[in-house]
Amino acid sequence: MYILGISAFYHDSAACLLKDGEIIAAAQEERFTRKKHDFNFPSNAISYCLSEAGINVSSLQYVVFYDKPFIKFERILYTALAYAPLGINMFLKAMPTWLKEKIFIRKTIQNKLDFEGDILFTEHHESHAASAFYPSPFEKAAILTIDGVGEWATTSYGVGDWNKIDIMSEIKFPHSLGLLYSAFTYYTGFRVNSGEYKVMGLAPYGEPKYVDLILDNLIDLKEDGSYKLNMKYFNYCAGLTMTNSRFDKLFGGPPRKPESKVGQKEMDLARSVQEVTEEVMFRMAKHVFKETGQKNLCLAGGVALNCVANGKILREGPFDNIWIQPAAGDAGGALGAAMFIWFQCLNNKRELAPNSRDSQRGSFLGPGFADDEIEKVLIENSAHFEKLRDGELPERVADLIEQGKVIGWFQGRMEFGPRALGARSIIGDARSKDMQSTMNLKIKYRESFRPFAPSVLRGCVSEYFNVDSDSPYMLIVAPVNNEKRVEMSAEQKGLFGIDKLNIARSEIPAVTHVDYSARVQTVTREDNSLYYDTINEFHKKTGCPVVINTSFNVRGEPIVCSPQDAFRCFMRTEMDYLVVGGFLLDKAKQTAVESGKGWQKEFTLD
């Protein structure tokens, strides 16, 4: 039986295909349209999923949408009336799209797919809960979902027991931890629904000077992690912005203008809201543990991508194990919706993957390309390339990393979710003290403070980081071990803000953030043999089992999907080499192309 799950129209449209409960394919629409966070109907992602399975629409038994549009519309209408006349502008702006497509999604699906079968709907947080639990390696687990808002729910918890999920409690709109974080994303001058990563990355440069102001004025936080927001400071119910003039007055001025200089104030705000978020999530985790009695925890929802908070829950919380859906945001709702129908509604048996592994298959669920397809693209682009012999690639690439080269890495099936996990990555030497700023400013064309993640051999993770568990999806932040750190001078310890950036703090400075933390990805041969072998060769040569891993894209664009995307990105950045399938490309040997004007932007920070 084939079930197609769809998420669309709000943020990160995606599609996922199951066959008898097994995940066959999943992808975000943005990867095909090249429009970041594309929220349109995922026609391209659906076509890919069907082609991966070798079927057409007529083979589908069910199509499932990841939330219930009529209930969501009810919430929007109710909110507009409750805040009238202030909410009228937001309501009028939303209505044309709702009346044209969103509210009649059943008809949209029928028309777009020419599908005459059953179309089902799950609740938004049911989709998140299902995406968190069903692919996990646990027989039973507590489930915690946290995001901006679904229909009404913004936070929920419950229990997964083999093939059944029971949601026990919810927090409802307008009270939302996700929207609180997004309010600070907006106020610090970053784009809501995409800039939250920047706030998290900026936080260690600041001081938590606004924590008490937030807790005293913006959020009434209880000991069990439940909370209410003081809505007089927020504008997302009645207007087209996240915050209002009262918020501005409370924090001493208007929001930072996008693309203007980031100052110490923004760093302190980021640090403060990050600490509040961690405290809320930590209290929630303790309460959920107490109420459910489970030793395992599964997380999903956009806030579950806050890997700093996840790391704290893993290290300091009551649970023995945690598992986080790698596509924790709305894209993962497509996967969760399909799985909810297969297990919860159709009551099919759930079997765990062997060897305590999850069933998400490393999240390598997107398109892959054979060498003959790749070679055709390279020839069409007049590329100069070398075909590597079988088994030669890991050692050759390890040599290049050791030489300090920056390498575009395009191998196998594309990742599902926001993280590059060794299929569509840019990699380099984690031991280089200059590599972070080089990659940010010359390769990614983004703010210099943005941290990079380490990919580390699973068997060596505890040698470098204060964690000894699987982290294949780069969703856990852990401290660098003391013995790997570099002692700072008194002068260096006295630095503030962005002045902290260019100081080597460990033996792997390129992936060590200013607070001695790192967003860890553990790599196993079972999940990604070629990537593992390459890091292992680097380990043999240098004694270091860690490389930099960042997503293969530039600022403002989605992660590359096709060989054409990879070649284009390679040629318009200052990457040194591209390894795509079995082919190696040296930038110095390529014919120059038009410079990346429009891609590059210079960033300065106070």
N, C-alpha and C positions, 0 to 999 in steps of 0.2 A: 504494500500500500504506500502510495506517495502522498505526502502532505506538504504543501507550500505555505510557509509563513511570510508575512509581509509587514514591514513598518514603513510608514510614509506620512508626509504632509506636515510634520512638526519639526523634526531635526534628525538628520542622518538616516534617510530612507535606506532600506536594505531588504534582502530576500534570503530565505533559507529553505532548503529542500531536505526532507527526511524520507528515507525508504525503510519502512518497517521499524521506525524509531531510531535508525542510524542516521547521523548527519552526513549527507552526501556532499553538499556544497552550501556556501554562504558568502555573501559579499555585499558591500555598501555601494549604493548607486554612484556616489562621488568618484569612485575609482574609474568608472567608465566615462562619465561626462566631463571629468576634470574640473568640476565645480565643487569646491570644498563644502562639506556639510550639506550636500544637495538633499532637499527635502521633497522633491517631486516624486511622483509615482515611479517605483523602481523598475521600469521596463527593462533596462539593460541588465540589471542584476538578476531579474527573473529569467531572462533569455539565457544568461550564462548558466544559472542553476539547472535549467532544463537540458541544456546542451551537455553539461557535465555528466548528467545521468543518461543521456541518449534517449530522451523522451520528448513528447510534446504535451501541450496543455490537456489533451483528451485523456492522458494517462493519470491525471491528478484525481484523487478521491475527494480531497478537501483543500480549500484555500482558507487561510486563517489570518485575520487582521489583529494586530497586537493591542488594540484597545477598543473602547465602545464609543464611537463618535457622538451618538445622541446624548449620552451622559456627559461627555466633555462639553458639548454644545450647551447643555443645561447649566453646567457650571459657569460658562462664559456669560450666558444670558442672565443668570442669577446675580453674578458679580456686577455686571453692567447696571442692573436695576438697583442693586444695593448701594452702589456708589453714584447713582444718578444725582445731578446731571454730569458729574465729573467724568464718568466712564463712557460717555456717549461717543467721543472721538475714537477711542479704542474699539468700541463695538462696531461703529460704522466702517472702520478700516478692515475689520475681520470678516464682516458679513459677506462681501462678494465671493471670496474664496470658499467660505463655508457653504454657501448656498449653491455654488457651482460644482464643488467636488467633495469636500470633506464630509459633510453630513450624509451624503448619499454614496458612501464609499462602496456599498454593495453593488450599486449600478455601475460605478466607476470600474470596479474589478471585472464585472461581467463584460463591459465594453472594451476595456483595455486588453483583456486576455481572451476574449471570445470564449468565456468559460460558462458552462451551463450546469455545473455541479454545485455541491453544497459550499456555501460561504459562511464561515463561522467567525465569532468575535470573542476574544478574551478580554478581561479587564487588564488595564495597563500594569498594575502591580502583580497580578497573576502571571503575566508574561515575564516580568522581571524575576519573580520568585522561581518560576519554572526554569528560566535560563540559568539561574544560580544553582539550583539543586540537581536537576536531572542529569546534566553532564558531569557532575562532581563525582569524586571517588568514594562517596559515603553512602552507606545503607540508610542511615538516619542522620539528620542534622537540623540545627536551628537555621532559619533563613531571615536575613535582614536586608530590606530594600530601601534605598534612600535616593531621591532625585529631586527635581524641581517640582513637577506636578504631573499626575496622570489625568484621570477623570476628576476625582476629588482628592484621592490619597497622595501624600507626599512622602510618607514613611510608613513601612509596615513590617511586622515580623510574624513568624509562624514556625511550623515544623514540617520538614519533609520526611516521609517514612516510606521507603522503597518507591512505590509508584504513586503515592498520594501526597498532596500538599494541603495543609490546613493553615490559613492565615488567621492569626489570633487577635491582632490589634492593629489599628492604623492611626496616623495623624493626618488631618485633612487641611487642604487649602483654606485660607491663604498662608497658613503657618508651614514654613518649608525651610529646612536647612539648606537645600540646594539653592533656593532663591535668595537666602541670606548671603551665601557665598557669591552668587551672581551679582548681587547688589554691590558688593565690594569690588568685584571684577569691573563692573560698570564705572564705579566711582574712581577707581584707580586708572581709568582710561583705556581698558582693554575691552575686547568684543565679548559680549555675553554669549555663552554656549560654545566658545572656542578659546577664550582667554583665561579660563580658570586655571589651566596648566601654568600659565605665566605667573599668576598670583602665587600659586604653590611654589614655583621655582624662585620667585622673588623673596618669599618670606624669610629665609635664613639671613638675608642681608639686613633685616630690620630688627627692631626691638619691640616687645609686646606691650607697648605703652598704652594702647587703646583697649586692652582686654576688659578692664573694669568698666570703661565707658560703654562697651558693647553689652556686657552682661547687666549693667545697671539700667540701660535705656532701650536696647533693641530686642533683647531676647530674655524671656522669663524661663530659665532653665531649672528643671526639677532634678532631684537626685537620681530618679530612674531614667533620665535622658529625655523624658517628654518635655515639651517646650511650647511656648506661644510667642509669636513676634508682636512687637508693638507697631501696629500698622500705620500709626500716624507719621512714621519716618519713611514709609515706602510708597512708591507710586505705581507699582506694577498691576494693582487692581483697577486703577482708575485712569491711568495715563500710558504714555508710550515710552517712559523711562523707568528705570528701576528704583530710583531714589528721588527725594523731593527737597524743597528748600529747608525743611527742618533738619533733614539729614546733613545738608551742607553746613548749616549753622552749628550742629553738634560737633562736626569734625573740622570746622574752621575754614570753610571755603567751598567753592564749586568743584565738581569732578575735574580730574586732569583731562586736558584735551588729548584725544588720541594722537599718537606719533610725536607728542611733545616730550621734553625731557622727563625722565622718571627720577624723582627726588627721594630724599630720606623719608619724607612723609608717606609716600606710597609704599616704601619698603616696610615702614612700621605698621601701616594699615594691613598689608599683606600678612605680616607675621602675627598680628593680633587676631584677624579673622581665622587664620589657619589654626592657631592655638585654641580658639573657641570651638571650631569645628572638630578638632581632635578630642576635646573634652566632651562634647555632645556625643560623638560616636562611641567614645570609650564608656560613657555612662550607659548608653543604649546597650552596648555589648554585654555589660555586666548584668543589666536587667533581663535581657533576653536569655542569658545563661541561667539566671535564677528561675525564670518563669518556665523555661522549656526543659531544663535538666539535661540538655544535650552537650556532648563534649566537642562536637564539630560545628563550625559556623560557615554558612555560604552567604556571599554578598553579591548584590547587583544594584543597578540604578546608577545614574551618573556620578553621584557622590562616592560610590565605591571605587571610582578611578582615583580617589585621593590616596595615593600610595603611602604618603607619610602617615596618615591616620591608620591605614591598614597595618603598617609596620608596628605601630604602637599597640594595636589590638593583639597582634600575633605575639609580641615580646612580653607585654605586661598584662594582657587580658586573661580571662579565666578559661578560654577554650584551648583544647589540645592542638587543634588543627583548624585552619581556615582555607577556604577555596573561593576565589573571586572570578566571576565570569569575565573573560578577557574583553568581550564586547559588552561592557556593563551598561552602556547608555542605551539610547533608543534603538540603535541598530541591533543589539542583542535581543530586543523584544520580538523580532521576527523569528529568531530561533526558539525563544521561550514560548511563543504562541503556538508554534507547531508542536513542540514537545508537550505542552499542556494538554492539547487535544489527544495526542497519542497515548499518554499515560493516564492523565486524570479523567478525561471524558470517555475514552474508549477502553480504559481499564486494562491496558496491555501490561504484560510482565516487564519489569525493569531488571536488567542484568548489569552488574558492574564490570568495568573493563578489568583485564587481568593486571596483576602486579601493582595493585593500589594506584593505578593511573586513572586519570579522568577519561571521558569519552569524547573530548573535543578535538582530539588528534592534533595537539599542538596549536590548534586554531589555524592550521594551514588548509583553509577551506576554499580559497579563491582560485582564479585561473592559473594554470601552469602552461609552459610553452616548451615544445621539443626543440632540439638543436637545429633541425632543418628549418623550422619556422623562424628561429632567431637569426640564423645565417642569412635567410632571405631579406630580413629587415636591415641587417648590417650592409649587405650588398646594395640594397636600394638607397641607402644613405651614404654610399661611397666611403664607408668606414674602413680603416686599416685595422685588421685584427689578426690574432694568432689563435689557431685551434690547438688547445692543449690536449696532450695525450691522456689516456685513461689513468686516473690515479695521480696525475701530476699537479692538479689544481691546488690542493691544500698546502703543499710545500711552497709552491710559487707565490701564492698569496701571503703566506706567513713571512716569506722573505721580504716582500714589499711592505708589509706592516712594520717589520723590524727596521726598515730603512726610513720610516717616518712618512710613508705615502698614505694618502687618503683614497679609499677605494669604494666605488659603488658596487654593491653586491646584489645580484639579481639571480635568484635560484629557486626552482621548484614552484609550488603553489603559493599564491599570495595570502598574507595573513588576513583574518577576519577580526576586526576591532581596530582601535586607534594606534596600537603599538606595532612597530617593526620588530620582528622576532627572529631575524636571520634569514628571511626570504626576500624582502625588499628593504635592505639596510645600507647605510654608509658606515664603514668600519675603519678603525685606525688604532694606533698604539696608545693604550691607556697610561703608559709610563711617561708620555710627553707632557711637559708642563705648559707648552704652548698650544696643544692640540684643541683644547676647548674653545679658545677665542678664534683660532684659525678656522675651525669648522663652522662656528656660528657666523662669523663675519664674511668669510670667503666662499663657503660652501652653502650654508643654509640661508644666508642673508637675513639674519634675525638678531634679536637683542643679545648682547654678549653675555648677559648674566644667565642665560638659559642653560641648565645642566644637561649633561649627557649620561647615558646609562652604561653600566658595565655588563658585558656578556661574560660569564665565568663558567668554567667546567663544573658540573654539579659536584663532583667529588672533591673539589678544592674550595667550595664557597666558604666554609667555616674558617679556612686559613686566612681569608682576607676580610670577611664581614661577620658581624655579630648575628648570624642566623645560620641554622643548619636544617633547612627544610627546602622543599622544592619551591621555586619561584619562576616557572617557565614563561609567565606572561608579563613580567616586568611590572608587577603591581604591588610590590613590597619595597619600602625603603628601610634600609638597615644601616647602622653605624659601621664605619671602617674600624677594624680591630686596632687596639692601641699599639700593638707591636709593628703595625704597618704605617703608623702615622709619623709625621715629621714634626718635631718640636718647634714651636714658633717662638720668635724673640718677643721680648716685652713690647717693643715698638710695633711689631706686627699684631700682637694681641690687642693693642689699643686702636686699631683701625676701625672705621665705621663704614657702613654702606658698601658701595661698589668698589671702594678701595681694597676690600677684602679679596677681590676676585682673583688677581693674578699671583697668588701666593701658593706655592706647592705645599700641600698639607699631608701628603702620603706618598708611598711608593707608586701609586697609581693616580697622580694628581688630575689627570684629564677627566676622571669620573668621580672625583671626590668633591662633594659640594662644600660650601664654606662652613657648614656646621658638622663636617666630617661624616656626612651621610652619603648614601648612594642608592639609586633605584635599580635593584639587582634583578638580572635575568640569569637563571641557571639553565645550562645547556646540556642535554643528554644526547647520546648517539641514537637512542630510540626515537626521539622527536625530530631530530635534524642532523643526520649523519655527516653531511658534507660540511656544515657549519662547525659541528663538533670537531671533526678531523682537522679543520683549518686552525681552530683555536688550539687544539692539542699540538699541532706542529709548531705553532708559535710558542707554546709552553716549553716544548723540547729545546727550541733554539735559545730562549731567553730566560727560562725559569719562571715566567709569568703566565698564568692561565687565564688572563683577563684581557679583553679588547674593548674598545669603544664600540657601542652600537647606537646609532641614531637612525631615524626613518629616512628613506630614500625619497626626498622631496625638497623643495625650497619653500620658504615662508609664503603662505597664502595658497599653496597648492596641495591637493591630496597626495598621499603616497603613490608612487608609480605603480602601474598595473601591468603594462605591456612592454615588450622590448623597445618599441618605438618611444614610449614614455621615458624609459630608462636612458636611451641614447640621447634624447633631447635634453634631459636634465643634466646628464654627464657633460655634454658639449657646452652648456650654458652656465656651468659653474667651474670652479677651480679644483675639481677633483683630479687626481693624478692618473688613476686607472679605473677601468670598468671591467668587472668580471661578470659576464652574462651567459648563463648556461655553461657550455664548455669553451667559451671564447674569452680572450683577454685583449683589452684595448688599452693602449698607451696614449694618453692625451697628447704627448709631444709629437706623436706620429700622425695625428689627425689633421685634416684640412680645416683651417680656422673657419668658424661660422660667425655670423653677426653677434656682437657682444650681447650679454644678457641685460640690456637696458630695459628698465621696467621691472626686472626681477630683483635687482639689488637695491638695498636701502641702507643708508648709514645710520647707525643708532648711537646716540650719546646719552650718557647718564650723569646726573649730578653726583 
